[in-house]
Amino acid sequence: MTTAPGLSDHLATFAADLQWTDIPEPARQGARRILGNAIGLAIGASDHDSVQRTIGALDDLGLHGHSAVLGREESLPVAWAALVTGIAIHVEDFDDTHLRTVLHPGAPIVAAVLAVAQQERSTGQQVLTAIVAGTEVSARVGNGLGAAHFNRGWHVTGTMGHLGAVVAAGHLLGLTAAQMTHAISVASTQAQGHTEQLGSMTKALHPGKAAYDGVEAAYLARDGFTGPAAPIEGRRGMAALMSAAADLGEIVADLGSVWETAQVAFKPYACGIVSHPVIDAGVGLRRRGIEADQLVSVAVVVNPIVLDVMGVADPADGLLSKFSVYHCFAVGLMDGAAGPVQYSDARARDGATAGVRKKVTVTLDASMPRDACRVEVVLVDGSSLVEEVVHAVGSVDSPLTGHQLRGKFLTVAEPVIGDAAAELWDVLERIDTAADLEGVFALARVPVTTR
């Protein structure tokens, strides 16, 4: 592992001192998109079984407060609201992705930011600046820990999400650079999340817990709680323990001039992002007139990470189907879509869908980019067709347009808050000018009696 004395202090100073005027427009726009996408998803999943069970458990624990839970009437203590929001944003696997690290920054960072912003009455610009600070630190540390971090079984959104959440929360609390280092220390010692949890409710708990721990750590640091000076680069810090090949210099290279926030992609499909090219291929074949009953075999060529993450061949329920490249191809071909309804328990157990899954074989090619694939189908008439995807829809090289993001937002939010969804999107598009987020919370909440 390379050395980088003072790295944690360097990141803390950057995060504490960052101003809206320091941020170029591509990163500002990235922050707006991260915020809007996450809020829509939080509303859309506010009645998800995992959210309902979490709310029920917190009620059993007697936890009630004044911080809003989007899409719901309940209010919780500030850190617990962050936990529930983080779960809701991530549970459908429909969120954003920093492709280099496979970090989903929005869930932990926006969940922490919303809770603290309501408590502190932060402005829209302060909120967006905090999102940039959190995204830059978490993505950069993820860059430095490299693929070896993920390969050890760490869920990057759980581990790096702790850093993003604490930095964003700390920025809104106005922590000094020294306080920010302590906050990072407190959050980093709690960083967790392993990929054995993929396909279960606990996967979404990772960003929820990151948001909770980040908020808690930021408030502790503001009140004088301290930690070690080198939580990331120290001899027994995060990098040494969580990666076999960390490059600490990579973390701070071009800090403040190259912006990772501008490199965040947004999912058009509600599943693991490395299968999105395969869904695109299924959709493409559908557009060419191919139907499920014409298939004899489906040969899929993808990057090796796909089976690492998406190798579930016969998913037993909806959450597991989100990690099945076989299911992803099937719904792409059969429905031309891959939203939350395509990953329900009922769809995972559907016989026709299972029949298509069984016809799919997967070959790994290390030279295949993560956002690309090649699919060849053999048909009952003996002919074959090839569908190649160079860049998946929603990737950095083929990003969702503003119109597509708005459509996604309305698709998930309208069933919960109705016509208020369109008004809320308009508010979020001009969030830079907002004196606080009270208008957002007012539009994003519904009474329990309407459920």
Stockholm file with secondary structure:
# STOCKHOLM 1.0

chainA/1-451         MTTAPGLSDHLATFAADLQWTDIPEPARQGARRILGNAIGLAIGASDHDSVQRTIGALDDLGLHGHSAVLGREESLPVAWAALVTGIAIHVEDFDDTHLRTVLHPGAPIVAAVLAVAQQERSTGQQVLTAIVAGTEVSARVGNGLGAAHFNRGWHVTGTMGHLGAVVAAGHLLGLTAAQMTHAISVASTQAQGHTEQLGSMTKALHPGKAAYDGVEAAYLARDGFTGPAAPIEGRRGMAALMSAAADLGEIVADLGSVWETAQVAFKPYACGIVSHPVIDAGVGLRRRGIEADQLVSVAVVVNPIVLDVMGVADPADGLLSKFSVYHCFAVGLMDGAAGPVQYSDARARDGATAGVRKKVTVTLDASMPRDACRVEVVLVDGSSLVEEVVHAVGSVDSPLTGHQLRGKFLTVAEPVIGDAAAELWDVLERIDTAADLEGVFALARVPVTTR
#=GR chainA/1-451 SS CCCCTTHHHHHHHHHHHCCGGGSCHHHHHHHHHHHHHHHHHHHHTTTSHHHHHHHHHHHHTTCCCSEECTTSSCEECHHHHHHHHHHHHHTTSCSEEETTTTBCCHHHHHHHHHHHHHHHTCCHHHHHHHHHHHHHHHHHHHHHHHHHHHHTTBCHHHHHHHHHHHHHHHHHTTCCHHHHHHHHHHHHTTCCCBGGGTTSHHHHHHHHHHHHHHHHHHHHHHTTCCCCSCTTTSTTSHHHHHCSSCCHHHHHTTBTTBCGGGGEEECSSSSCGGGHHHHHHHHHHHHTTCCGGGEEEEEEEECTHHHHHHBCSSCSSHHHHTTBHHHHHHHHHHHSCCSGGGGSHHHHTCHHHHHHHTTEEEEECTTSCTTCEEEEEEETTSCEEEEEESSCTTSTTSCCCHHHHHHHHHHHHHHHHTTHHHHHHHHHHTGGGCSCSHHHHHHHCCCGGGC
#=GC SS_cons         CCCCTTHHHHHHHHHHHCCGGGSCHHHHHHHHHHHHHHHHHHHHTTTSHHHHHHHHHHHHTTCCCSEECTTSSCEECHHHHHHHHHHHHHTTSCSEEETTTTBCCHHHHHHHHHHHHHHHTCCHHHHHHHHHHHHHHHHHHHHHHHHHHHHTTBCHHHHHHHHHHHHHHHHHTTCCHHHHHHHHHHHHTTCCCBGGGTTSHHHHHHHHHHHHHHHHHHHHHHTTCCCCSCTTTSTTSHHHHHCSSCCHHHHHTTBTTBCGGGGEEECSSSSCGGGHHHHHHHHHHHHTTCCGGGEEEEEEEECTHHHHHHBCSSCSSHHHHTTBHHHHHHHHHHHSCCSGGGGSHHHHTCHHHHHHHTTEEEEECTTSCTTCEEEEEEETTSCEEEEEESSCTTSTTSCCCHHHHHHHHHHHHHHHHTTHHHHHHHHHHTGGGCSCSHHHHHHHCCCGGGC
//
